[in-house]
Amino acid sequence: MQRLRNVHIKFDLKILLQYFLIILAILQCNTVFFREYGTIHSKIVVLLFIVVMLSLLFISTLEGIKKRINLKPILIFLICFGGLLIIFLVISFIRRSFTISSIFMLLIPLFMVPIMYVDYQNGNVDRILQVFKNIVVILACVSLVFWLLAMFGLNTNTTKLVSWGGVRSVYGYSFLHYISQGSVNFLGLPRVIRNTGIFVEAPMYSYILCMAMLVSIFLEKRDITFSWKTWILMITILTTTSSTGAIILAVTIFVKLTFFNKKTHFSIKILLVVLLIPVLLIIIANVISKKVDTNWYSSSSVRYNDFMAGFLAWRLHPWLGNGFGNYSVLVSNMDYRRLINNFNTGFSTGFMEMLAYGGIPAGMYYISPVAILLFKNRKIFVLSAIVFLLFVFTLVNDVYINYIFISYFWTIIIDKNERKRL
């Protein structure tokens, strides 16, 4: 009995650390707490994330050895993936020096894949992602309540100074919810307050919600119906008024209903595809039309210019890039009008930024797991493809959650017992 009790305590400690790790990863994702001006909150979050991740790696290693889990796939992964990554980073550093903090996120899979692999062998491969989903669902419920109160005119009672696009004030409710970006017209509705939750901007909150929604939809056993958690996440995505979030939501529902409905006959699926594709295209076109503006300073024009600036910067050194953290090469290729009085020099696409920084090898870092999963697991392939799509249209190349998902994809890839499901 004492032995079972000790195992139970150890099991609970591991789950507790996983929750702590995910909470820290979410806080790192441009929350008001992480970006608060004049504090060392960002350093504390990053340091604790490293400590917790290493603690989980230590526990997982001991567990793998004790249970005689085959760790050979992990060793091969660490040698191949880690070796290639280190060689590339050394060459990049010789060409243009960078700080460890600017490339730390690229190293996360070296620590997270062994942790997830041991969970996988214990039948809990997606446990960390389920922890992430559960926490985000709680955040969504809280934000929906305060968003509705804000829509009805409830005055805020807290103020924070954040450093994001300059130092500015954000207003919120009891440190649980913030109105960081005011209101916009969205899908024909006037003056909709943007639900930003605990984040400094709506697109980042939408990104987190979309990632949790993907877990809820593609890693659950339901065929047709969506769980209440999925509905909460989908509704909250719409309240962020993010065009990217709305498009990802429409694409995800379309893919789920047409390709992953086991109870529907193949001929019916074909009919659904024929009927739903026009609906999907109309939704996407409507969302884009509300955002597109021919003025050079509009958000749609700036985003298009970001893609062009990233492409032009990548073309300068396509094989090894211009160096990690070399943001000046992106700025120098932006529309000159954006540079007047530093009007808008922010960047919006993570993939193009990484291509400009690290060239083709950096691009392969993100594309490879998606391409390999096409031949490994159909459902996880779709999940990874949509995650990559989010990465293309959102600046999340330094967000830890993104690399936790990449670690999950590599865990699925390296396990030889995972059946090919096409």
FENHU-V940910 format. One record per residue. N is the residue number from 1. RES is the residue in three letters. SS is DSSP state (@ for helix, = for strand, . for the rest). OMEGA is omega in whole degrees, 0 to 359 (* if undefined). D_CENTER is the distance of its C-alpha to the mean C-alpha in Angstrom with 1 decimal. Layout:
# FENHU-V940910
n:res:ss:omega:d_center
N:RES:SS:OMEGA:D_CENTER
N:RES:SS:OMEGA:D_CENTER
This chain:
# FENHU-V940910
n:res:ss:omega:d_center
1:MET:.:179:42.3
2:GLN:@:180:41.5
3:ARG:@:179:39.5
4:LEU:@:179:37.4
5:ARG:@:179:36.8
6:ASN:@:178:35.6
7:VAL:@:180:33.1
8:HIS:@:179:31.9
9:ILE:@:180:31.4
10:LYS:@:180:29.4
11:PHE:@:179:27.2
12:ASP:@:179:26.5
13:LEU:@:180:25.8
14:LYS:@:178:23.1
15:ILE:@:179:21.4
16:LEU:@:178:21.9
17:LEU:@:178:20.3
18:GLN:@:176:17.2
19:TYR:@:180:16.9
20:PHE:@:180:17.6
21:LEU:@:182:15.0
22:ILE:@:176:12.2
23:ILE:@:179:13.9
24:LEU:@:179:13.9
25:ALA:@:178:10.3
26:ILE:@:178:9.7
27:LEU:@:181:12.7
28:GLN:@:185:11.5
29:CYS:.:176:8.7
30:ASN:.:172:11.7
31:THR:=:178:13.7
32:VAL:.:179:17.4
33:PHE:.:183:18.4
34:PHE:.:184:16.5
35:ARG:.:182:17.7
36:GLU:=:186:21.2
37:TYR:.:175:23.8
38:GLY:.:179:26.6
39:THR:.:176:25.0
40:ILE:.:182:23.7
41:HIS:@:182:20.9
42:SER:@:180:18.3
43:LYS:@:179:20.5
44:ILE:@:181:21.1
45:VAL:@:181:17.5
46:VAL:@:180:16.8
47:LEU:@:180:20.2
48:LEU:@:178:19.8
49:PHE:@:180:16.4
50:ILE:@:181:18.4
51:VAL:@:181:21.4
52:VAL:@:180:19.7
53:MET:@:178:17.9
54:LEU:@:177:21.4
55:SER:@:177:23.1
56:LEU:@:178:21.1
57:LEU:@:180:21.8
58:PHE:@:180:25.5
59:ILE:@:181:25.8
60:SER:@:178:24.2
61:THR:@:178:26.5
62:LEU:@:180:29.5
63:GLU:@:179:28.6
64:GLY:@:179:28.3
65:ILE:@:183:31.7
66:LYS:@:182:33.4
67:LYS:.:178:32.5
68:ARG:.:177:33.3
69:ILE:.:179:30.0
70:ASN:.:183:30.1
71:LEU:.:181:28.0
72:LYS:@:178:29.2
73:PRO:@:179:26.0
74:ILE:@:180:24.0
75:LEU:@:179:26.7
76:ILE:@:179:26.6
77:PHE:@:182:22.8
78:LEU:@:180:23.2
79:ILE:@:183:26.1
80:CYS:@:183:24.8
81:PHE:@:181:21.2
82:GLY:@:180:22.0
83:GLY:@:180:25.2
84:LEU:@:181:23.9
85:LEU:@:181:21.1
86:ILE:@:178:23.7
87:ILE:@:180:26.2
88:PHE:@:181:23.9
89:LEU:@:178:22.9
90:VAL:@:178:26.7
91:ILE:@:179:27.7
92:SER:@:181:25.1
93:PHE:@:178:26.5
94:ILE:@:180:30.0
95:ARG:@:179:29.4
96:ARG:.:185:27.6
97:SER:.:178:27.0
98:PHE:.:180:23.7
99:THR:.:178:22.8
100:ILE:@:182:21.1
101:SER:@:182:18.6
102:SER:@:180:17.5
103:ILE:@:182:16.7
104:PHE:@:184:16.1
105:MET:@:179:12.4
106:LEU:@:182:13.9
107:LEU:@:185:16.1
108:ILE:@:179:13.8
109:PRO:@:178:14.3
110:LEU:@:179:18.0
111:PHE:@:187:17.9
112:MET:@:181:15.3
113:VAL:@:176:16.8
114:PRO:@:179:20.2
115:ILE:@:181:19.1
116:MET:@:180:17.4
117:TYR:@:178:20.4
118:VAL:@:175:22.9
119:ASP:@:180:21.2
120:TYR:@:181:21.3
121:GLN:@:176:25.0
122:ASN:.:179:25.6
123:GLY:.:183:24.2
124:ASN:.:188:20.9
125:VAL:.:185:18.4
126:ASP:.:184:15.5
127:ARG:@:180:16.8
128:ILE:@:178:14.0
129:LEU:@:176:11.5
130:GLN:@:175:14.3
131:VAL:@:178:14.6
132:PHE:@:180:11.0
133:LYS:@:183:12.0
134:ASN:@:180:15.3
135:ILE:@:180:14.4
136:VAL:@:177:12.2
137:VAL:@:177:15.2
138:ILE:@:178:17.5
139:LEU:@:181:15.7
140:ALA:@:180:15.8
141:CYS:@:180:19.5
142:VAL:@:183:20.4
143:SER:@:179:18.9
144:LEU:@:179:20.7
145:VAL:@:182:23.9
146:PHE:@:177:23.8
147:TRP:@:177:22.6
148:LEU:@:177:25.7
149:LEU:@:179:27.9
150:ALA:@:179:26.8
151:MET:@:179:27.6
152:PHE:.:172:31.0
153:GLY:.:178:31.6
154:LEU:.:181:31.2
155:ASN:.:177:31.4
156:THR:.:182:28.9
157:ASN:.:177:30.2
158:THR:=:178:28.0
159:THR:=:177:27.2
160:LYS:=:171:24.9
161:LEU:=:179:24.9
162:VAL:=:177:21.5
163:SER:=:180:21.1
164:TRP:.:187:18.6
165:GLY:.:187:20.3
166:GLY:.:178:23.5
167:VAL:=:180:24.7
168:ARG:=:180:24.9
169:SER:=:171:25.5
170:VAL:=:185:23.3
171:TYR:=:185:25.1
172:GLY:=:181:24.2
173:TYR:=:172:25.7
174:SER:.:178:26.6
175:PHE:.:181:23.5
176:LEU:.:183:21.6
177:HIS:=:182:20.4
178:TYR:=:173:20.6
179:ILE:=:189:21.6
180:SER:.:188:19.9
181:GLN:.:174:20.5
182:GLY:.:184:23.6
183:SER:=:180:24.2
184:VAL:=:170:24.1
185:ASN:=:186:25.6
186:PHE:=:178:23.3
187:LEU:.:177:24.4
188:GLY:.:180:28.0
189:LEU:=:182:27.7
190:PRO:=:172:29.0
191:ARG:=:175:27.7
192:VAL:=:178:24.7
193:ILE:=:180:23.2
194:ARG:.:179:19.5
195:ASN:.:181:17.8
196:THR:.:178:15.7
197:GLY:.:178:16.0
198:ILE:.:186:15.9
199:PHE:=:183:13.8
200:VAL:.:179:15.6
201:GLU:.:182:14.4
202:ALA:@:180:13.7
203:PRO:@:180:11.0
204:MET:@:176:8.6
205:TYR:@:177:9.9
206:SER:@:179:9.6
207:TYR:@:180:5.8
208:ILE:@:179:5.9
209:LEU:@:179:8.9
210:CYS:@:179:8.0
211:MET:@:178:5.8
212:ALA:@:178:8.9
213:MET:@:179:11.2
214:LEU:@:177:10.5
215:VAL:@:183:11.4
216:SER:@:183:14.3
217:ILE:@:188:15.6
218:PHE:@:180:15.4
219:LEU:.:173:16.0
220:GLU:.:188:18.8
221:LYS:.:180:22.4
222:ARG:.:180:23.3
223:ASP:.:185:24.6
224:ILE:.:186:25.0
225:THR:.:176:24.5
226:PHE:.:178:21.3
227:SER:.:179:21.3
228:TRP:@:178:21.7
229:LYS:@:178:18.3
230:THR:@:179:16.9
231:TRP:@:178:19.2
232:ILE:@:181:18.3
233:LEU:@:181:14.6
234:MET:@:179:15.8
235:ILE:@:182:18.4
236:THR:@:176:16.2
237:ILE:@:180:13.9
238:LEU:@:181:17.2
239:THR:@:176:18.3
240:THR:.:182:15.7
241:THR:.:178:17.6
242:SER:.:179:14.7
243:SER:@:178:16.0
244:THR:@:179:12.7
245:GLY:@:180:11.9
246:ALA:@:180:15.5
247:ILE:@:178:15.5
248:ILE:@:178:12.5
249:LEU:@:181:14.4
250:ALA:@:180:17.6
251:VAL:@:182:16.6
252:THR:@:179:15.2
253:ILE:@:179:18.4
254:PHE:@:182:20.5
255:VAL:@:181:19.3
256:LYS:@:185:19.6
257:LEU:@:186:23.1
258:THR:@:187:24.5
259:PHE:@:184:23.4
260:PHE:.:176:22.7
261:ASN:.:187:25.6
262:LYS:.:184:28.0
263:LYS:.:182:30.8
264:THR:.:180:31.2
265:HIS:.:183:33.6
266:PHE:@:180:32.6
267:SER:@:177:34.8
268:ILE:@:178:33.2
269:LYS:@:178:29.8
270:ILE:@:179:31.2
271:LEU:@:178:32.7
272:LEU:@:179:29.4
273:VAL:@:181:27.7
274:VAL:@:183:30.7
275:LEU:@:187:30.6
276:LEU:@:180:26.9
277:ILE:@:177:26.0
278:PRO:@:178:28.2
279:VAL:@:179:26.6
280:LEU:@:181:23.1
281:LEU:@:179:24.3
282:ILE:@:179:26.1
283:ILE:@:181:23.1
284:ILE:@:180:21.0
285:ALA:@:180:24.1
286:ASN:@:179:24.8
287:VAL:@:182:21.4
288:ILE:@:182:21.7
289:SER:@:180:25.3
290:LYS:@:183:24.7
291:LYS:@:185:22.5
292:VAL:.:178:24.5
293:ASP:.:183:27.1
294:THR:.:178:29.5
295:ASN:.:185:29.8
296:TRP:.:183:28.4
297:TYR:.:179:26.8
298:SER:.:182:24.9
299:SER:@:180:21.1
300:SER:@:179:21.3
301:SER:@:179:23.8
302:VAL:@:179:21.8
303:ARG:@:177:18.7
304:TYR:@:179:21.1
305:ASN:@:176:22.6
306:ASP:@:178:19.4
307:PHE:@:180:19.2
308:MET:@:179:22.9
309:ALA:@:178:22.7
310:GLY:@:179:20.1
311:PHE:@:180:22.2
312:LEU:@:178:25.4
313:ALA:@:179:24.1
314:TRP:@:183:22.9
315:ARG:@:179:26.4
316:LEU:@:179:28.1
317:HIS:.:189:27.1
318:PRO:.:186:25.3
319:TRP:.:183:25.8
320:LEU:.:175:24.7
321:GLY:.:184:23.2
322:ASN:.:179:24.4
323:GLY:.:180:23.1
324:PHE:.:180:20.0
325:GLY:.:182:19.8
326:ASN:.:184:22.5
327:TYR:@:182:21.3
328:SER:@:181:24.9
329:VAL:@:175:24.9
330:LEU:@:181:22.3
331:VAL:@:183:24.3
332:SER:.:180:27.5
333:ASN:.:177:26.4
334:MET:.:174:25.4
335:ASP:.:186:27.9
336:TYR:@:181:30.6
337:ARG:@:178:30.7
338:ARG:@:184:27.3
339:LEU:@:181:28.8
340:ILE:@:183:31.8
341:ASN:@:179:31.6
342:ASN:@:188:28.0
343:PHE:.:180:27.2
344:ASN:.:181:23.6
345:THR:.:176:22.4
346:GLY:.:182:18.7
347:PHE:.:189:16.3
348:SER:.:181:13.7
349:THR:.:183:12.5
350:GLY:@:184:10.5
351:PHE:@:181:12.3
352:MET:@:177:15.7
353:GLU:@:180:15.5
354:MET:@:175:14.9
355:LEU:@:180:17.7
356:ALA:@:181:19.9
357:TYR:@:189:19.4
358:GLY:@:177:19.8
359:GLY:@:183:21.2
360:ILE:@:178:21.3
361:PRO:@:178:20.5
362:ALA:@:177:17.2
363:GLY:@:180:16.4
364:MET:@:178:17.6
365:TYR:@:184:15.3
366:TYR:@:184:12.4
367:ILE:@:186:14.8
368:SER:@:181:17.0
369:PRO:@:178:15.1
370:VAL:@:182:14.6
371:ALA:@:182:18.3
372:ILE:@:181:19.6
373:LEU:@:176:18.1
374:LEU:.:182:20.1
375:PHE:.:185:23.1
376:LYS:.:186:21.9
377:ASN:=:187:20.4
378:ARG:@:183:20.1
379:LYS:@:179:17.8
380:ILE:@:175:15.2
381:PHE:@:179:15.7
382:VAL:@:177:14.9
383:LEU:@:182:11.7
384:SER:@:180:10.7
385:ALA:@:180:12.2
386:ILE:@:175:10.3
387:VAL:@:177:6.8
388:PHE:@:178:8.8
389:LEU:@:176:10.2
390:LEU:@:180:7.2
391:PHE:@:179:7.0
392:VAL:@:187:10.7
393:PHE:@:179:11.0
394:THR:.:180:8.7
395:LEU:.:182:9.4
396:VAL:.:182:6.4
397:ASN:.:174:8.7
398:ASP:.:181:9.7
399:VAL:.:186:6.8
400:TYR:@:181:7.8
401:ILE:@:180:5.2
402:ASN:@:183:4.0
403:TYR:@:171:7.8
404:ILE:@:176:8.6
405:PHE:@:177:7.5
406:ILE:@:177:9.5
407:SER:@:178:12.2
408:TYR:@:180:12.5
409:PHE:@:179:13.1
410:TRP:@:177:15.7
411:THR:@:177:17.2
412:ILE:@:184:18.0
413:ILE:@:189:19.4
414:ILE:@:181:21.7
415:ASP:.:184:23.3
416:LYS:.:181:26.6
417:ASN:.:178:27.3
418:GLU:.:182:24.4
419:ARG:.:176:26.3
420:LYS:.:182:25.6
421:ARG:=:182:24.8
422:LEU:.:*:25.1
